[in-house]
Amino acid sequence: VDDWQGDPQWFYMQLTKSQAEASKFKMHVAIQSNGWNWWEISDGNWLSLTFNGFAYRSGLDNKVAWKIVGGKLYNDYAIAKDFPLAAAYYSFLVSPAYYVGVNYGDQYVLTGCELVPVP
């Protein structure tokens, strides 16, 4: 989920327990294909990564390709491509939440990742 309406960190992706709050994505086959897709968020932005590894919604057509392998979500961003998506709890200067990204020092790797069709 992204908290873009009530938080200055609106573009950082957070974990939620509520499926109703979950972001919805449209898959676009990436240039390199082979199972990689660009994920367009329902608001027209793209799921991407910051240079320091935070997952965020990019409005600048800054596409990073994603692929689920063995229940873990990987990306093709050069400095982060060998790390699965994980979550870490942050509360300093941001809304307290588990934020999603890669290569966290004290991380919780997300497992059981799957795409669920939206009617």
C-alpha positions as CSV (number, residue, x, y, z in Angstrom):
1,V,0.0,0.0,0.0
2,D,1.2,3.5,-0.5
3,D,0.2,6.3,1.9
4,W,0.2,9.1,-0.6
5,Q,-2.8,11.1,0.6
6,G,-1.9,11.6,4.3
7,D,1.9,11.5,4.5
8,P,4.8,13.4,3.0
9,Q,6.4,10.0,2.3
10,W,3.4,9.2,0.0
11,F,5.6,7.6,-2.6
12,Y,7.2,4.9,-0.3
13,M,5.4,1.5,-0.3
14,Q,4.2,0.1,3.0
15,L,2.9,-3.3,4.1
16,T,-0.8,-3.6,5.1
17,K,-2.9,-6.3,6.6
18,S,-5.9,-5.1,4.6
19,Q,-6.5,-6.5,1.1
20,A,-8.9,-3.5,0.5
21,E,-5.9,-1.1,1.0
22,A,-3.5,-3.0,-1.2
23,S,-2.2,-1.5,-4.4
24,K,-3.4,-2.9,-7.7
25,F,-1.0,-3.4,-10.6
26,K,-1.3,-3.8,-14.3
27,M,1.5,-6.0,-15.8
28,H,3.5,-4.9,-18.8
29,V,6.0,-7.3,-20.4
30,A,9.4,-5.8,-19.9
31,I,11.9,-5.5,-22.8
32,Q,14.0,-8.4,-21.5
33,S,10.8,-10.4,-20.9
34,N,11.7,-13.9,-19.7
35,G,9.0,-13.5,-17.0
36,W,10.0,-9.9,-16.0
37,N,7.2,-7.3,-16.0
38,W,6.9,-3.6,-15.3
39,W,4.2,-3.0,-12.7
40,E,1.9,-0.1,-13.4
41,I,0.0,1.1,-10.3
42,S,-3.7,1.7,-10.7
43,D,-3.1,5.5,-10.5
44,G,-0.8,5.4,-13.5
45,N,2.5,5.5,-11.6
46,W,5.1,2.7,-11.7
47,L,6.4,0.4,-8.9
48,S,10.1,1.3,-8.8
49,L,13.1,1.5,-6.5
50,T,15.0,4.4,-5.1
51,F,18.8,4.4,-5.3
52,N,19.0,3.3,-1.6
53,G,16.5,0.4,-2.2
54,F,13.1,1.6,-1.1
55,A,10.2,0.5,-3.2
56,Y,8.2,3.6,-4.3
57,R,5.6,4.8,-6.8
58,S,7.4,6.6,-9.6
59,G,5.5,9.2,-11.6
60,L,8.5,9.8,-13.9
61,D,8.1,6.6,-16.0
62,N,11.1,5.2,-14.0
63,K,10.3,1.6,-14.6
64,V,12.0,-1.3,-12.8
65,A,11.0,-4.8,-13.9
66,W,9.8,-7.3,-11.3
67,K,9.5,-11.1,-11.2
68,I,8.3,-13.6,-8.5
69,V,10.7,-16.5,-8.1
70,G,10.1,-19.2,-5.5
71,G,7.5,-17.0,-3.7
72,K,10.0,-14.0,-3.4
73,L,9.8,-10.8,-5.4
74,Y,12.9,-9.7,-7.2
75,N,13.7,-6.7,-9.4
76,D,16.1,-6.0,-12.3
77,Y,17.6,-2.8,-10.8
78,A,21.4,-3.1,-11.2
79,I,22.4,-2.5,-7.6
80,A,19.5,-4.5,-6.0
81,K,18.8,-7.3,-8.5
82,D,20.2,-10.1,-6.3
83,F,18.0,-9.2,-3.2
84,P,14.4,-10.2,-2.7
85,L,11.9,-7.6,-1.5
86,A,11.8,-7.3,2.3
87,A,10.2,-5.1,4.9
88,A,11.7,-3.1,7.8
89,Y,9.9,-1.0,10.5
90,Y,10.6,2.7,10.4
91,S,9.1,5.4,12.6
92,F,11.6,8.3,12.6
93,L,10.6,11.2,10.2
94,V,8.0,8.9,8.6
95,S,4.6,7.5,9.5
96,P,5.3,4.4,11.6
97,A,5.0,1.4,9.4
98,Y,6.8,-1.5,7.7
99,Y,8.3,-0.1,4.6
100,V,9.2,-2.3,1.6
101,G,12.5,-2.4,-0.1
102,V,15.7,-4.4,-0.7
103,N,19.0,-5.0,1.0
104,Y,17.9,-3.8,4.5
105,G,20.3,-4.5,7.3
106,D,17.7,-5.9,9.7
107,Q,15.1,-7.2,7.2
108,Y,12.1,-9.4,6.9
109,V,12.2,-11.1,3.5
110,L,8.7,-11.3,2.0
111,T,7.8,-14.9,1.2
112,G,4.7,-16.4,-0.4
113,C,4.5,-13.5,-2.9
114,E,1.9,-14.1,-5.6
115,L,-0.2,-12.2,-8.1
116,V,-3.9,-12.2,-7.3
117,P,-6.2,-11.3,-10.2
118,V,-8.5,-8.4,-9.5
119,P,-12.0,-8.7,-11.0
